[in-house]
Amino acid sequence: MITSTSMAITQFIENQTEGEQQQEEVNHECNELLNSLQKERGWRTPYLYLFQGFWCQSKEIQAIISVQTHFQAQDTDLILATIPKSGTTWLKALAFAIVTRKRFAVMKNHFHPSLTSNPHDLVPFLEYMLYANNQIPDLSGLPSPRLFATHVPGVIGFGPYWDHMLGYWNKSLECPDKVLFLKYEDLKDDITHHVKRLAKFLGYPFSMVEEREGMVETISRLCSFQNLKELEVNKNGKTILNFENESLFRKGVVGDWINYLSPSMVERLSKVMDEKLGDSGLSFNVF
């Protein structure tokens, strides 16, 4: 019998081994860079490195550099930038369905790609898919608008969380026509309003006819948490790294933190939020 403790130890060893293998797979230039960076012990890989203000894994750094070096943006590109576990899968599904609704006839087509493909396949990550593992893809032939996603901050994935949010928040205030700042809690609170807002920002606003025919509601249902979670493609297989597709769908609720954080932890976190967000105007309704 394998106890939970021994399973945890086994998993830790496997993760460490996998992490060492990943580090060996980065190219010579990246290895030289890693040797110059501050590092700390990692949780999925042996080390995290302080890169461009954020703590990243070695393979992520190589992929980010590749994106920054080789990715040629087009004026019509649409990029979804998120923090992990912040509604990324839902946002990808919504954006894809909005932008392609005429191509796939959302109102009539029972074989919509969202029913057979994971949202991460429909809207690929730049650093985790397209430019991962030393790949330099040719994206010039993709139809416009090209729809991509990233967890990379503007300036990865493992903090400082506040800097990531404030970077995009401030840019959305400076360039509201270029950056739309969406909150998961707002989407949950009023999906119809924010789907219309998202469509308008993406350059694909709903016509009055579409609204009367229920297009907004149809897309909202197609991309709803419950619908995506129940699809066979999202119950099996892996799309991003070694994460099971089903792990992308947890509870999909707001305020579940109350079941995990003690009152003292909530008080401490509230003080940190006040300190970090300051007078930026950015706030969150987390209940």
Beta strands, then each sheet from edge to edge (+ up, - down):
strand 1: 39-41
strand 2: 47-51
strand 3: 54-56
strand 4: 78-81
strand 5: 147-150
sheet 1: 1+ 2- 3+
sheet 2: 4+ 5+
end
